[in-house]
């Protein structure tokens, strides 16, 4: 997959919130959990971008738990 920078007048301004996710499966699954938390907390909002802010892990009963924090930029519901 090719990822490019946005072209034109698009900027990453506007509201932004921090969300957390955790998963015993992978960092990707933890990110998906955080995105779902954002969708649940911001119903109707357009999620515009995200930035991985923090990655760490912990152990729960000797099972690795991937933990992440992401900043999500969004446009409020109209």
C-alpha positions as CSV (number, residue, x, y, z in Angstrom):
1,X,0.0,0.0,0.0
2,X,1.4,3.4,-1.0
3,X,0.8,6.2,1.5
4,X,1.2,9.8,0.3
5,X,0.9,13.2,1.9
6,X,-2.4,15.0,1.3
7,X,-2.3,17.4,-1.7
8,X,-3.9,20.8,-2.1
9,X,-5.3,22.9,0.6
10,X,-6.1,20.1,3.1
11,X,-4.8,20.7,6.6
12,X,-4.8,18.7,9.7
13,X,-6.4,21.3,11.9
14,X,-9.6,21.1,13.9
15,X,-10.6,19.2,17.0
16,X,-8.4,16.3,18.2
17,X,-8.8,13.8,21.0
18,X,-6.6,11.1,22.5
19,X,-7.9,7.5,22.6
20,X,-6.4,4.3,24.0
21,X,-6.6,0.7,22.8
22,X,-5.4,-2.6,24.1
23,X,-5.2,-6.1,22.7
24,X,-3.5,-9.4,23.4
25,X,-3.3,-10.1,19.6
26,X,-1.3,-7.2,18.0
27,X,-0.6,-3.5,17.9
28,X,-2.9,-3.3,14.9
29,X,-5.8,-4.8,16.9
30,X,-5.1,-2.3,19.7
31,X,-5.3,0.5,17.1
32,X,-8.6,-0.9,15.8
33,X,-9.9,-1.0,19.4
34,X,-9.0,2.7,19.9
35,X,-10.6,3.7,16.6
36,X,-13.7,1.9,17.6
37,X,-13.7,3.8,20.9
38,X,-13.4,7.0,19.0
39,X,-16.4,6.0,16.8
40,X,-18.4,5.2,19.9
41,X,-17.6,8.4,21.7
42,X,-18.0,10.7,18.6
43,X,-21.1,9.4,16.9
44,X,-21.7,11.1,13.5
45,X,-18.3,12.7,13.4
46,X,-16.0,12.3,10.5
47,X,-12.7,10.8,11.6
48,X,-10.1,12.5,9.4
49,X,-6.7,11.3,10.6
50,X,-4.8,9.6,13.3
51,X,-1.4,9.7,14.8
52,X,0.2,6.9,16.8
53,X,1.2,8.7,20.0
54,X,2.4,5.9,22.2
55,X,3.1,2.2,22.1
56,X,3.8,0.0,25.0
57,X,2.9,-3.4,26.5
58,X,2.1,-5.0,29.7
59,X,1.4,-8.4,31.1
60,X,-1.9,-9.7,32.4
61,X,-1.5,-13.1,34.0
62,X,1.7,-13.6,31.9
63,X,-0.2,-12.7,28.7
64,X,1.3,-9.8,26.7
65,X,-1.1,-7.0,26.2
66,X,-0.3,-4.5,23.5
67,X,-1.3,-1.0,24.6
68,X,-1.4,2.1,22.3
69,X,-2.5,5.7,22.4
70,X,-3.6,7.6,19.2
71,X,-4.6,11.1,18.5
72,X,-7.6,11.3,16.2
73,X,-8.5,14.4,14.3
74,X,-12.2,14.7,13.4
75,X,-14.9,16.9,12.0
76,X,-17.9,17.2,14.4
77,X,-21.2,15.9,13.3
78,X,-23.3,18.4,11.4
